[in-house]
Amino acid sequence: SARGARVINISFGGRGFSQAEQDAIDRAARRGALVVAAVGNSGGRGGGPDYPAAYRQVLAVAALGDDGRALGISLRGDHVALAAPGRRIAATAPAGAGDGLAVRTGTSMAAAVVTGAAARIIARRPGLDAQQVRAILESTARDVPPSGADSATGSGALDLAAALAAPA
């Protein structure tokens, strides 16, 4: 955000809090960036949340499967804010793996989808600040069973059409 980024995607993580990382996220948020992070792919295992998704001021994103429900690998927790498609998502192939696309599954893919949605909202309505964009994404999310906000999908599934149509 020192270079004016409005949305920052973090699609990596691990266990363990770092004050230096929290401070960097706080700085980015103070400068107006929406920080979006993948919640992690170790769902079903104990041991607490992955960071940076669990830091304050981060929009933590879980992954949905083809059935529209949380993927089994997607971590759960009170910090989960939103969910987005995360199964069999086309992405660029990793370096050295040839040209073109690779199909990937996980919360990193879901976080990238939400990051793109946030960028679309900002492009359409550049006067919105990061907290307004986050509020729109969360308030327009489609509920995912069980009813209401939960630790698997947060506010629910990303609904880009509803988010783009939402009032500020």
DSSP file with accessible surface (Angstrom, degrees, kcal/mol):
  #  RESIDUE AA STRUCTURE BP1 BP2  ACC     N-H-->O    O-->H-N    N-H-->O    O-->H-N    TCO  KAPPA ALPHA  PHI   PSI    X-CA   Y-CA   Z-CA
    1    1 A S    >         0   0   35      0, 0.0     3,-1.9     0, 0.0     7,-0.0   0.000 360.0 360.0 360.0 -12.1    0.0    0.0    0.0
    2    2 A A  T 3   +     0   0   81      1,-0.3    26,-0.0     2,-0.1     0, 0.0   0.785 360.0  48.6 -62.8 -23.2    3.0    2.3    0.1
    3    3 A R  T 3  S-     0   0  249      0, 0.0    -1,-0.3     0, 0.0     0, 0.0   0.173 132.9 -92.7-101.5  14.7    2.7    2.3   -3.6
    4    4 A G    <   +     0   0   54     -3,-1.9    -2,-0.1     1,-0.2     2,-0.0   0.634  63.0 169.0  90.1  15.0   -1.0    3.1   -3.5
    5    5 A A        -     0   0   41      1,-0.2    -1,-0.2    28,-0.0     3,-0.1  -0.360  19.2-168.9 -61.6 136.6   -2.5   -0.5   -3.6
    6    6 A R  S    S+     0   0   88      1,-0.3    28,-2.5    27,-0.1     2,-0.4   0.696  76.0  29.4 -96.4 -27.6   -6.2   -0.5   -2.8
    7    7 A V  E     -a   34   0A  29     26,-0.2     2,-0.4     2,-0.0    -1,-0.3  -0.999  66.6-166.5-135.2 134.4   -6.5   -4.3   -2.5
    8    8 A I  E     -a   35   0A  44     26,-2.9    28,-3.3    -2,-0.4     2,-0.5  -0.987   7.5-155.8-122.7 126.9   -3.8   -6.7   -1.3
    9    9 A N  E     -a   36   0A  61     -2,-0.4     2,-0.5    26,-0.2    28,-0.2  -0.889   7.6-173.1-102.7 131.9   -4.1  -10.5   -1.8
   10   10 A I  E     +a   37   0A  22     26,-2.6    28,-2.0    -2,-0.5     2,-0.1  -0.946   8.0 173.1-124.1 107.1   -2.2  -12.8    0.5
   11   11 A S        +     0   0   37     -2,-0.5     2,-0.3    26,-0.2    97,-0.1  -0.385  55.8  67.3-112.3  51.8   -2.5  -16.4   -0.6
   12   12 A F        +     0   0  141     26,-0.1     2,-0.3    -2,-0.1    41,-0.2  -0.950  54.2 147.1-152.8 167.8   -0.1  -18.1    1.8
   13   13 A G        -     0   0   44     -2,-0.3     2,-0.3    39,-0.1    26,-0.1  -0.990  16.6-172.3 176.9-179.7    0.0  -18.7    5.4
   14   14 A G  B     -G   51   0B  30     37,-2.1    37,-3.2    -2,-0.3     2,-0.1  -0.970  41.0 -64.8-177.5 177.1    1.0  -20.8    8.4
   15   15 A R  S    S+     0   0  101     -2,-0.3    35,-0.1    35,-0.2    33,-0.1  -0.450  82.8  62.0 -79.9 150.2    0.6  -21.2   12.1
   16   16 A G  S    S-     0   0   47     33,-0.5     2,-0.2    -2,-0.1    35,-0.1   0.428  71.6-107.3 106.4 123.8    2.0  -18.6   14.6
   17   17 A F        -     0   0  100     33,-0.0     2,-0.4    37,-0.0     3,-0.1  -0.529  27.7-166.3 -76.3 141.5    1.4  -15.0   15.3
   18   18 A S     >  -     0   0   40     -2,-0.2     4,-2.3     1,-0.1     5,-0.2  -0.982  15.2-156.6-130.1 120.2    4.0  -12.4   14.2
   19   19 A Q  H  > S+     0   0   97     -2,-0.4     4,-2.8     1,-0.2     5,-0.2   0.879  97.3  57.0 -61.9 -35.6    3.8   -8.9   15.6
   20   20 A A  H  > S+     0   0   68      1,-0.2     4,-2.0     2,-0.2    -1,-0.2   0.915 108.3  46.3 -62.9 -40.8    5.8   -7.6   12.6
   21   21 A E  H  > S+     0   0   83      2,-0.2     4,-2.3     1,-0.2    -2,-0.2   0.918 112.2  50.1 -67.6 -43.1    3.3   -9.1   10.2
   22   22 A Q  H  X S+     0   0    4     -4,-2.3     4,-2.8     1,-0.2    -2,-0.2   0.924 110.2  51.3 -60.2 -42.0    0.4   -7.6   12.2
   23   23 A D  H  X S+     0   0   61     -4,-2.8     4,-2.4     2,-0.2    -1,-0.2   0.905 109.0  50.5 -61.8 -40.2    2.1   -4.2   12.2
   24   24 A A  H  X S+     0   0   43     -4,-2.0     4,-2.3     2,-0.2    -1,-0.2   0.912 111.6  47.6 -65.4 -40.6    2.5   -4.4    8.4
   25   25 A I  H  X S+     0   0   12     -4,-2.3     4,-2.8     2,-0.2    -2,-0.2   0.923 110.5  52.2 -66.5 -41.6   -1.2   -5.2    7.9
   26   26 A D  H  X S+     0   0   13     -4,-2.8     4,-2.6     1,-0.2    -2,-0.2   0.918 109.8  49.4 -59.7 -42.4   -2.1   -2.4   10.2
   27   27 A R  H  X S+     0   0  104     -4,-2.4     4,-1.7     2,-0.2    -1,-0.2   0.924 111.0  49.2 -62.3 -44.8    0.0    0.0    8.2
   28   28 A A  H  <>S+     0   0    8     -4,-2.3     5,-2.5     1,-0.2    -2,-0.2   0.926 112.1  48.5 -61.2 -43.3   -1.6   -1.2    4.9
   29   29 A A  H ><5S+     0   0   19     -4,-2.8     3,-1.9     1,-0.2    -2,-0.2   0.915 108.5  53.4 -64.7 -41.2   -5.0   -0.7    6.4
   30   30 A R  H 3<5S+     0   0  180     -4,-2.6    -1,-0.2     1,-0.3    -2,-0.2   0.836 106.4  54.1 -61.9 -30.7   -4.2    2.8    7.7
   31   31 A R  T 3<5S-     0   0  149     -4,-1.7    -1,-0.3    -5,-0.2    -2,-0.2   0.378 128.1 -99.4 -86.1   3.7   -3.1    3.6    4.1
   32   32 A G  T < 5S+     0   0   29     -3,-1.9     2,-0.3     1,-0.3    98,-0.2   0.558  73.5 141.6  97.8   9.4   -6.5    2.5    2.8
   33   33 A A      < -     0   0    2     -5,-2.5     2,-0.6    -6,-0.2    -1,-0.3  -0.646  47.0-137.3 -88.3 141.8   -5.8   -1.0    1.5
   34   34 A L  E     -a    7   0A   2    -28,-2.5   -26,-2.9    -2,-0.3     2,-0.6  -0.873  21.6-150.8 -90.4 119.8   -8.2   -3.9    1.9
   35   35 A V  E     -ab   8  58A   3     -2,-0.6    24,-3.1    22,-0.6     2,-0.4  -0.869  13.8-172.5 -99.3 119.5   -6.1   -6.9    2.9
   36   36 A V  E     +ab   9  59A   0    -28,-3.3   -26,-2.6    -2,-0.6     2,-0.3  -0.934   7.3 178.6-112.8 131.7   -7.6  -10.2    1.7
   37   37 A A  E     -ab  10  60A   0     22,-2.3    24,-2.9    -2,-0.4     2,-0.2  -0.986  31.5-113.5-138.5 147.7   -6.1  -13.5    2.8
   38   38 A A  E     - b   0  61A   5    -28,-2.0    15,-0.4    -2,-0.3    24,-0.2  -0.552  22.6-139.2 -72.2 136.6   -6.7  -17.2    2.4
   39   39 A V        -     0   0    0     22,-2.3    11,-0.6    -2,-0.2    -1,-0.1   0.741  51.9-102.5 -73.7 -21.1   -7.8  -19.0    5.6
   40   40 A G        -     0   0    8     21,-0.3    35,-2.2     1,-0.1    -1,-0.2  -0.276  14.2-106.3 113.8 158.1   -5.6  -22.0    4.9
   41   41 A N  S    S+     0   0   67     33,-0.2    33,-0.2     1,-0.2    -1,-0.1  -0.012  87.1  94.1-112.5  27.4   -6.1  -25.6    3.7
   42   42 A S    >   +     0   0   12      3,-0.1     3,-1.8     2,-0.0    32,-0.2  -0.078  51.1 157.9-111.5  36.3   -5.6  -27.6    6.9
   43   43 A G  T 3   +     0   0   16     30,-3.3    32,-0.2     1,-0.2     3,-0.1  -0.207  61.7  34.6 -56.8 146.9   -9.3  -27.9    7.8
   44   44 A G  T 3  S+     0   0   86      1,-0.3     2,-0.4    30,-0.2    -1,-0.2   0.219  98.2  99.3  89.6 -17.8  -10.2  -30.8   10.0
   45   45 A R    <   -     0   0  174     -3,-1.8    -1,-0.3    28,-0.1     3,-0.1  -0.835  68.0-135.0-100.4 142.6   -6.8  -30.5   11.9
   46   46 A G        +     0   0   64     -2,-0.4    -1,-0.1     1,-0.1     0, 0.0   0.000  62.5  99.0 -77.0-171.5   -6.7  -28.8   15.2
   47   47 A G  S    S-     0   0   69    -32,-0.0    -1,-0.1     0, 0.0    -2,-0.0   0.497  85.1 -87.8 110.4   4.1   -4.0  -26.3   16.2
   48   48 A G        -     0   0   41     -3,-0.1    -3,-0.1   -33,-0.1   -33,-0.0  -0.236  64.4 -34.3  90.9-179.9   -5.6  -22.9   15.7
   49   49 A P        -     0   0   44      0, 0.0   -33,-0.5     0, 0.0     2,-0.3  -0.260  53.3-114.7 -79.6 162.6   -5.9  -20.5   12.8
   50   50 A D     >  -     0   0   19    -11,-0.6     4,-1.3   -35,-0.1   -35,-0.2  -0.705  42.1-104.6 -89.1 148.3   -3.4  -19.8   10.0
   51   51 A Y  B  4 S+G   14   0B  51    -37,-3.2   -37,-2.1    -2,-0.3   -13,-0.0  -0.872  94.2  31.9-111.5 145.4   -1.9  -16.3    9.7
   52   52 A P  T >4 S+     0   0    6      0, 0.0     3,-1.8     0, 0.0    -1,-0.2  -0.987 117.9  59.5 -87.7  -2.1   -2.1  -13.8    8.1
   53   53 A A  T 34 S+     0   0    1    -15,-0.4    -2,-0.2     1,-0.3     5,-0.2   0.847 104.0  53.4 -57.8 -32.8   -5.8  -14.6    7.7
   54   54 A A  T 3< S+     0   0   23     -4,-1.3    -1,-0.3   -15,-0.1    -3,-0.1   0.528  84.4 108.0 -84.8  -2.5   -6.3  -14.5   11.5
   55   55 A Y  S X  S-     0   0    6     -3,-1.8     3,-1.3     1,-0.1     5,-0.1  -0.398  81.8 -97.4 -70.8 151.9   -4.8  -11.0   11.9
   56   56 A R  T 3  S+     0   0  138      1,-0.2    -1,-0.1    -2,-0.1     3,-0.1  -0.316 108.3  28.8 -64.1 152.7   -7.1   -8.2   12.7
   57   57 A Q  T 3  S+     0   0   75      1,-0.2   -22,-0.6    -3,-0.1     2,-0.4   0.491  92.8 121.7  73.5   7.5   -8.2   -6.0    9.7
   58   58 A V  E <   -b   35   0A   5     -3,-1.3     2,-1.0    -5,-0.2    -1,-0.2  -0.853  63.3-135.9-101.8 135.7   -7.8   -9.0    7.3
   59   59 A L  E     -b   36   0A   0    -24,-3.1   -22,-2.3    -2,-0.4     2,-0.4  -0.796  28.8-153.6 -85.7 100.8  -10.7  -10.2    5.2
   60   60 A A  E     -bc  37  80A   0     -2,-1.0    21,-2.5    19,-0.6    22,-1.6  -0.702   8.0-156.4 -86.3 126.9  -10.2  -13.9    5.7
   61   61 A V  E     -bc  38  82A   0    -24,-2.9   -22,-2.3    -2,-0.4   -21,-0.3  -0.899   6.6-162.4-115.6 127.9  -11.6  -16.1    2.8
   62   62 A A  E     - c   0  83A   0     20,-2.7    22,-1.8    -2,-0.5     2,-0.4  -0.533  24.7-111.4 -95.4 166.9  -12.7  -19.7    3.0
   63   63 A A  E     - c   0  84A   0     20,-0.2     8,-2.8   -23,-0.2     2,-0.3  -0.837  20.7-152.0-107.9 139.9  -13.1  -22.0   -0.1
   64   64 A L  E     -Dc  70  85A   9     20,-2.5    22,-2.5    -2,-0.4    23,-0.7  -0.826  11.4-139.6-104.7 147.4  -16.4  -23.4   -1.5
   65   65 A G    >   -     0   0   12      4,-3.1     3,-2.0    -2,-0.3     6,-0.1  -0.227  41.5 -82.6 -91.1-175.0  -16.7  -26.7   -3.4
   66   66 A D  T 3  S+     0   0   97      1,-0.3    -1,-0.0     2,-0.1    -2,-0.0   0.770 128.3  59.9 -61.0 -25.9  -18.8  -27.4   -6.4
   67   67 A D  T 3  S-     0   0  120      2,-0.2    -1,-0.3     1,-0.0     3,-0.1   0.441 116.8-112.1 -84.4   1.8  -21.8  -28.0   -4.1
   68   68 A G  S <  S+     0   0   30     -3,-2.0     2,-0.2     1,-0.3    -2,-0.1   0.546  82.8 111.3  80.1   7.9  -21.6  -24.4   -2.8
   69   69 A R  S    S-     0   0  126      1,-0.1    -4,-3.1    75,-0.1    -1,-0.3  -0.721  80.9 -74.7-110.2 164.7  -20.6  -25.5    0.7
   70   70 A A  B     -D   64   0A  22     -2,-0.2    -6,-0.3    -6,-0.2    -1,-0.1  -0.261  50.9-114.7 -59.0 135.3  -17.2  -25.1    2.5
   71   71 A L    >   -     0   0   23     -8,-2.8     3,-1.1     1,-0.1    -8,-0.2  -0.437  21.3-121.7 -64.7 146.5  -14.5  -27.4    1.2
   72   72 A G  T 3  S+     0   0   58      1,-0.3    -1,-0.1    -2,-0.1    -2,-0.1   0.819 112.4  53.5 -60.5 -30.7  -13.4  -29.9    3.8
   73   73 A I  T 3  S+     0   0   71    -31,-0.1   -30,-3.3   -29,-0.1     2,-0.3   0.676  84.0 104.8 -78.7 -17.1   -9.8  -28.6    3.6
   74   74 A S  S <  S-     0   0    0     -3,-1.1   -33,-0.2   -11,-0.2   -30,-0.2  -0.499  76.6-119.8 -70.5 125.2  -10.8  -25.0    4.2
   75   75 A L        -     0   0    9    -35,-2.2     2,-0.3    -2,-0.3   -12,-0.1  -0.263  24.6-143.1 -62.0 151.4  -10.0  -24.0    7.8
   76   76 A R        +     0   0   95    -37,-0.1     2,-0.2   -14,-0.1    76,-0.2  -0.763  34.6 126.1-110.9 159.9  -12.7  -22.9   10.1
   77   77 A G    >   -     0   0   17     74,-1.9     3,-1.5    -2,-0.3    77,-0.2  -0.842  67.6 -90.3 163.5 163.5  -12.7  -20.1   12.7
   78   78 A D  T 3  S+     0   0  165      1,-0.3    -1,-0.1    -2,-0.2    74,-0.0   0.702 118.2  63.7 -64.7 -18.9  -14.4  -17.0   14.1
   79   79 A H  T 3  S+     0   0   46     72,-0.1   -19,-0.6    -3,-0.1    -1,-0.3   0.621  71.7 114.0 -82.3 -12.6  -12.1  -14.9   11.8
   80   80 A V  E <   +c   60   0A   9     -3,-1.5   -19,-0.2    71,-0.2    73,-0.1  -0.430  37.7 173.4 -63.4 124.1  -13.6  -16.3    8.6
   81   81 A A  E     -     0   0A   4    -21,-2.5    74,-2.5     1,-0.3     2,-0.3   0.769  55.5  -4.6-101.6 -35.1  -15.3  -13.4    6.9
   82   82 A L  E     -c   61   0A   0    -22,-1.6   -20,-2.7    72,-0.3    -1,-0.3  -0.971  56.1-138.6-158.4 160.6  -16.5  -14.7    3.5
   83   83 A A  E     +ce  62 157A   0     73,-2.4    75,-2.8    -2,-0.3   -20,-0.2  -0.942  19.0 174.2-130.3 154.7  -16.3  -17.7    1.2
   84   84 A A  E     -c   63   0A   0    -22,-1.8   -20,-2.5    -2,-0.3    26,-0.2  -0.959  47.0 -63.3-151.1 163.7  -15.8  -18.0   -2.6
   85   85 A P  E     +c   64   0A  64      0, 0.0    28,-0.2     0, 0.0   -20,-0.2  -0.249  53.1 159.8 -53.3 135.3  -15.3  -20.8   -5.1
   86   86 A G        +     0   0    0    -22,-2.5    20,-2.8    23,-0.1     2,-0.5   0.305  38.0  96.4-141.3   6.8  -12.1  -22.7   -4.5
   87   87 A R  S    S-     0   0   99    -23,-0.7    18,-0.2    18,-0.2    17,-0.0  -0.895  98.2 -10.9-109.6 128.9  -12.4  -26.0   -6.2
   88   88 A R  S    S+     0   0  143     -2,-0.5     2,-0.4     1,-0.2    -1,-0.2   0.928  82.8 171.4  53.7  56.0  -10.9  -26.6   -9.7
   89   89 A I  E     -H  104   0C  40     15,-3.1    15,-2.5    -3,-0.3     2,-0.3  -0.818  34.7-120.7 -98.1 131.2  -10.1  -23.0  -10.4
   90   90 A A  E     +H  103   0C  64     -2,-0.4     2,-0.3    13,-0.2    13,-0.2  -0.545  45.2 160.0 -71.8 130.7   -8.1  -22.2  -13.5
   91   91 A A  E     -H  102   0C  23     11,-2.7    11,-3.5    -2,-0.3     2,-0.0  -0.936  47.2 -76.8-143.8 164.8   -4.9  -20.3  -12.6
   92   92 A T  E     -H  101   0C 113     -2,-0.3     9,-0.2     9,-0.2     3,-0.1  -0.388  55.5-106.4 -64.3 144.5   -1.5  -19.7  -14.3
   93   93 A A        -     0   0   22      7,-2.3     7,-0.1     1,-0.1     3,-0.1  -0.417  40.8-100.8 -69.5 145.5    0.8  -22.7  -14.2
   94   94 A P    >   -     0   0   57      0, 0.0     3,-2.2     0, 0.0    -1,-0.1  -0.271  52.4 -77.5 -64.2 156.5    3.7  -22.4  -11.7
   95   95 A A  T 3  S+     0   0  108      1,-0.3     4,-0.1     2,-0.1    -3,-0.0  -0.243 120.6  19.2 -53.9 135.0    7.1  -21.5  -13.0
   96   96 A G  T 3  S+     0   0   89     -3,-0.1    -1,-0.3     2,-0.1     3,-0.1   0.406  99.2  97.7  85.2  -3.2    8.8  -24.4  -14.7
   97   97 A A  S <  S-     0   0   62     -3,-2.2    -2,-0.1     1,-0.4     2,-0.1   0.210  94.7 -98.9-101.7  14.5    5.5  -26.3  -15.2
   98   98 A G        -     0   0   49     -5,-0.1    -1,-0.4    -4,-0.1     2,-0.1  -0.294  51.3 -53.9  95.8 176.3    5.0  -25.2  -18.7
   99   99 A D  S    S+     0   0  170     -3,-0.1     2,-0.2    -2,-0.1    -4,-0.0  -0.435  91.5  25.6 -87.9 164.5    2.9  -22.5  -20.3
  100  100 A G  S    S-     0   0   52     -2,-0.1    -7,-2.3    -7,-0.1     2,-0.3  -0.567  93.1 -20.4  94.9-148.6   -0.8  -21.9  -19.8
  101  101 A L  E     -H   92   0C 127     -9,-0.2     2,-0.3    -2,-0.2    -9,-0.2  -0.703  40.0-162.5-109.5 153.9   -3.2  -22.8  -17.1
  102  102 A A  E     -H   91   0C  27    -11,-3.5   -11,-2.7    -2,-0.3     2,-0.5  -0.934  24.3-123.7-125.8 151.5   -3.3  -25.2  -14.3
  103  103 A V  E     -H   90   0C 103     -2,-0.3     2,-0.3   -13,-0.2   -13,-0.2  -0.873  37.4-179.9 -97.8 126.6   -6.4  -26.3  -12.3
  104  104 A R  E     -H   89   0C  95    -15,-2.5   -15,-3.1    -2,-0.5     2,-0.4  -0.917  17.9-155.8-129.3 155.8   -6.0  -25.7   -8.6
  105  105 A T        +     0   0   59     -2,-0.3     2,-0.2   -17,-0.2   -18,-0.2  -0.988  43.1  72.4-131.3 137.2   -8.0  -26.2   -5.5
  106  106 A G  S >> S-     0   0    1    -20,-2.8     4,-1.4    -2,-0.4     3,-0.5  -0.815  85.7 -67.9 148.2 177.0   -7.8  -24.3   -2.1
  107  107 A T  H 3> S+     0   0    1     -2,-0.2     4,-2.7     1,-0.2     5,-0.2   0.751 119.3  67.2 -71.5 -22.4   -8.4  -21.2   -0.2
  108  108 A S  H 3> S+     0   0   29      2,-0.2     4,-1.8     1,-0.2    -1,-0.2   0.895 102.0  48.2 -62.5 -38.1   -5.7  -19.4   -2.1
  109  109 A M  H <> S+     0   0   31     -3,-0.5     4,-1.9   -23,-0.2    -2,-0.2   0.920 111.4  49.6 -67.0 -42.6   -7.9  -19.6   -5.2
  110  110 A A  H  X S+     0   0    0     -4,-1.4     4,-2.2     1,-0.2    -2,-0.2   0.906 109.0  51.9 -63.8 -41.1  -10.9  -18.4   -3.2
  111  111 A A  H  X S+     0   0    0     -4,-2.7     4,-2.6   -50,-0.2    -1,-0.2   0.897 108.0  52.2 -63.3 -37.8   -9.0  -15.4   -1.8
  112  112 A A  H  X S+     0   0   49     -4,-1.8     4,-2.4     2,-0.2    -1,-0.2   0.896 107.5  52.2 -64.9 -38.7   -7.9  -14.5   -5.4
  113  113 A V  H  X S+     0   0   50     -4,-1.9     4,-2.2   -28,-0.2    -2,-0.2   0.941 112.0  45.4 -62.2 -45.1  -11.6  -14.5   -6.5
  114  114 A V  H  X S+     0   0    0     -4,-2.2     4,-2.7     2,-0.2    -2,-0.2   0.903 110.3  54.2 -67.1 -38.5  -12.6  -12.2   -3.6
  115  115 A T  H  X S+     0   0   23     -4,-2.6     4,-2.3     1,-0.2    -1,-0.2   0.931 109.3  48.4 -60.0 -43.8   -9.6   -9.9   -4.3
  116  116 A G  H  X S+     0   0   37     -4,-2.4     4,-2.2     1,-0.2    -1,-0.2   0.900 110.4  51.1 -62.9 -40.5  -10.8   -9.6   -7.9
  117  117 A A  H  X S+     0   0    5     -4,-2.2     4,-2.2     2,-0.2    -2,-0.2   0.923 109.6  50.0 -63.2 -43.9  -14.3   -8.9   -6.8
  118  118 A A  H  X S+     0   0    0     -4,-2.7     4,-2.5     1,-0.2    -2,-0.2   0.916 109.7  51.5 -60.3 -42.3  -13.0   -6.1   -4.5
  119  119 A A  H  X S+     0   0   48     -4,-2.3     4,-2.6     1,-0.2    -1,-0.2   0.888 108.4  51.8 -62.6 -39.5  -11.0   -4.6   -7.3
  120  120 A R  H  X S+     0   0  123     -4,-2.2     4,-2.1     2,-0.2    -1,-0.2   0.914 110.2  48.6 -62.5 -43.2  -14.1   -4.6   -9.6
  121  121 A I  H  X S+     0   0    1     -4,-2.2     4,-2.5     1,-0.2    -2,-0.2   0.942 113.2  47.1 -62.9 -45.0  -16.1   -2.8   -6.9
  122  122 A I  H  < S+     0   0   15     -4,-2.5    -2,-0.2     1,-0.2    -1,-0.2   0.899 110.5  52.6 -64.4 -40.1  -13.3   -0.2   -6.4
  123  123 A A  H  < S+     0   0   80     -4,-2.6    -1,-0.2     1,-0.2    -2,-0.2   0.896 114.7  42.1 -63.3 -37.9  -13.0    0.3  -10.2
  124  124 A R  H  < S+     0   0  145     -4,-2.1    -2,-0.2     1,-0.2    -1,-0.2   0.847 132.3  22.6 -76.5 -34.8  -16.7    0.9  -10.5
  125  125 A R    ><  +     0   0   54     -4,-2.5     3,-2.0    -5,-0.2    -1,-0.2  -0.640  67.6 173.1-134.7  74.4  -16.9    3.1   -7.4
  126  126 A P  T 3  S+     0   0   85      0, 0.0    -1,-0.1     0, 0.0    -4,-0.1   0.683  71.6  70.6 -63.4 -14.2  -13.4    4.5   -6.6
  127  127 A G  T 3  S+     0   0   77      2,-0.0     2,-0.2    -5,-0.0    -5,-0.1   0.636  76.3 101.8 -77.6 -11.3  -14.7    6.8   -3.8
  128  128 A L    <   -     0   0   10     -3,-2.0     2,-0.1    -6,-0.2    -3,-0.0  -0.472  67.0-137.8 -73.3 142.9  -15.4    3.8   -1.5
  129  129 A D     >  -     0   0   84     -2,-0.2     4,-2.3     1,-0.1     3,-0.2  -0.437  30.6 -96.3 -92.2 174.2  -12.8    3.1    1.2
  130  130 A A  H  > S+     0   0    8      1,-0.2     4,-2.6   -98,-0.2     5,-0.2   0.880 123.4  51.0 -59.7 -40.7  -11.6   -0.3    2.2
  131  131 A Q  H  > S+     0   0  100      1,-0.2     4,-2.5     2,-0.2    -1,-0.2   0.871 109.5  50.9 -69.1 -33.7  -14.0   -0.8    5.0
  132  132 A Q  H  > S+     0   0   77     -3,-0.2     4,-2.4     2,-0.2    -2,-0.2   0.915 110.7  48.9 -67.0 -41.3  -17.0    0.2    2.8
  133  133 A V  H  X S+     0   0    0     -4,-2.3     4,-2.6     2,-0.2    -2,-0.2   0.940 112.5  48.2 -63.0 -45.4  -15.8   -2.4    0.2
  134  134 A R  H  X S+     0   0   44     -4,-2.6     4,-2.6     1,-0.2     5,-0.2   0.934 110.6  51.2 -59.8 -45.7  -15.5   -5.0    2.9
  135  135 A A  H  X S+     0   0   56     -4,-2.5     4,-2.9     1,-0.2    -1,-0.2   0.903 110.6  49.2 -60.8 -40.0  -19.0   -4.2    4.3
  136  136 A I  H  X S+     0   0    8     -4,-2.4     4,-1.8     2,-0.2    -1,-0.2   0.943 111.1  49.3 -64.0 -47.6  -20.5   -4.5    0.8
  137  137 A L  H  < S+     0   0    0     -4,-2.6     4,-0.4     1,-0.2    22,-0.3   0.921 117.5  40.5 -58.5 -44.4  -18.8   -7.8    0.2
  138  138 A E  H >< S+     0   0   50     -4,-2.6     3,-0.8    -5,-0.2    -2,-0.2   0.908 114.7  49.8 -74.0 -40.4  -20.0   -9.2    3.5
  139  139 A S  H 3< S+     0   0   95     -4,-2.9    -1,-0.2    -5,-0.2    -2,-0.2   0.754 114.1  45.3 -73.9 -21.9  -23.5   -7.7    3.5
  140  140 A T  T 3< S+     0   0   26     -4,-1.8    -1,-0.2    -5,-0.2    -2,-0.2   0.422  84.8 123.8 -99.4   1.5  -24.3   -9.0    0.0
  141  141 A A    <   -     0   0   19     -3,-0.8     2,-0.4    -4,-0.4    17,-0.2  -0.289  66.6-116.5 -62.8 145.7  -22.9  -12.5    0.5
  142  142 A R  B     -F  157   0A 135     15,-2.9    15,-3.1     1,-0.1    -1,-0.1  -0.721  34.6-109.8 -83.3 129.3  -25.3  -15.4   -0.1
  143  143 A D        -     0   0   76     -2,-0.4    13,-0.1    13,-0.2     4,-0.1  -0.292  29.2-155.4 -62.1 140.5  -26.0  -17.4    3.0
  144  144 A V        -     0   0    3      2,-0.3     9,-0.1     4,-0.3   -75,-0.1  -0.980  39.3 -66.2-117.0 129.5  -24.5  -20.9    3.0
  145  145 A P  S    S+     0   0   67      0, 0.0     2,-0.2     0, 0.0     5,-0.0  -0.289 111.8  61.6 -56.0 142.3  -26.2  -23.6    5.2
  146  146 A P  S    S-     0   0   93      0, 0.0    -2,-0.3     0, 0.0     0, 0.0   0.555 106.7-102.6 -71.7 161.2  -26.4  -23.7    8.1
  147  147 A S  S    S+     0   0  110     -2,-0.2     2,-0.0    -4,-0.1    -4,-0.0  -0.179  81.1  11.7 -59.4 139.2  -28.4  -20.5    8.3
  148  148 A G  S    S-     0   0   32      7,-0.1    -4,-0.3     2,-0.1     2,-0.0  -0.133 107.8 -28.4  88.2 175.9  -26.5  -17.3    9.4
  149  149 A A        +     0   0   86     -6,-0.1     2,-0.3     6,-0.1     6,-0.2  -0.355  69.3 171.8 -63.9 142.2  -22.9  -16.5    9.8
  150  150 A D  B  >  -I  154   0D  35      4,-1.4     4,-2.0   -70,-0.1     6,-0.1  -0.946  46.9-102.2-149.4 171.8  -20.7  -19.4   10.8
  151  151 A S  T  4 S+     0   0   54     -2,-0.3   -74,-1.9     1,-0.2   -71,-0.2   0.605 114.6  53.0 -75.8 -10.8  -17.1  -20.5   11.2
  152  152 A A  T  4 S+     0   0   16    -76,-0.2    -1,-0.2     2,-0.1   -81,-0.1   0.847 129.5   7.9 -91.3 -37.0  -16.9  -22.3    7.9
  153  153 A T  T >4 S-     0   0    2      1,-0.3     3,-2.3    -9,-0.1   -70,-0.2   0.332  82.9-150.8-129.9   5.4  -18.1  -19.5    5.5
  154  154 A G  B 3< S-I  150   0D   4     -4,-2.0    -4,-1.4     1,-0.3    -1,-0.3  -0.371  81.5  -4.1  60.9-126.7  -18.4  -16.4    7.6
  155  155 A S  T 3  S-     0   0   39    -74,-2.5     2,-0.3     1,-0.2    -1,-0.3   0.615 117.8-101.8 -72.5 -16.0  -21.1  -14.1    6.1
  156  156 A G    <   -     0   0    0     -3,-2.3   -73,-2.4   -13,-0.1     2,-0.3  -0.857  61.2 -15.6 130.5-161.0  -21.6  -16.6    3.2
  157  157 A A  B    S-eF  83 142A   1    -15,-3.1   -15,-2.9    -2,-0.3   -73,-0.2  -0.621  70.5-101.8 -87.5 135.3  -20.7  -17.0   -0.4
  158  158 A L        -     0   0   21    -75,-2.8     2,-0.4    -2,-0.3    -1,-0.1  -0.258  32.5-169.0 -49.9 133.2  -19.4  -14.1   -2.5
  159  159 A D     >  -     0   0   47    -22,-0.3     4,-2.4     1,-0.1     5,-0.2  -0.833   5.9-179.0-128.7  91.2  -22.2  -12.6   -4.7
  160  160 A L  H  > S+     0   0   48     -2,-0.4     4,-2.9     1,-0.2     5,-0.2   0.898  80.0  54.1 -62.7 -41.4  -20.4  -10.2   -7.1
  161  161 A A  H  > S+     0   0   73      1,-0.2     4,-1.5     2,-0.2    -1,-0.2   0.935 112.3  44.3 -59.2 -45.5  -23.6   -9.2   -8.9
  162  162 A A  H  > S+     0   0   34      1,-0.2     4,-1.0     2,-0.2    -1,-0.2   0.900 113.1  51.8 -65.6 -38.7  -25.2   -8.2   -5.6
  163  163 A A  H >< S+     0   0    0     -4,-2.4     3,-0.6     1,-0.2    -2,-0.2   0.913 109.3  49.1 -65.4 -41.1  -22.1   -6.5   -4.4
  164  164 A L  H 3< S+     0   0   22     -4,-2.9    -1,-0.2     1,-0.2    -2,-0.2   0.817 114.7  45.7 -67.6 -29.9  -21.8   -4.4   -7.6
  165  165 A A  H 3< S+     0   0   85     -4,-1.5    -1,-0.2    -5,-0.2    -2,-0.2   0.584  90.0 112.1 -87.7 -10.2  -25.5   -3.4   -7.3
  166  166 A A  S << S-     0   0   13     -4,-1.0     2,-0.1    -3,-0.6   -30,-0.1  -0.295  71.2-115.0 -69.3 145.2  -25.3   -2.5   -3.6
  167  167 A P              0   0  112      0, 0.0    -1,-0.1     0, 0.0    -2,-0.0  -0.394 360.0 360.0 -71.0 157.0  -25.7    1.0   -2.4
  168  168 A A              0   0   91     -2,-0.1   -35,-0.0   -32,-0.0   -36,-0.0  -0.323 360.0 360.0 -65.5 360.0  -22.7    2.5   -0.7
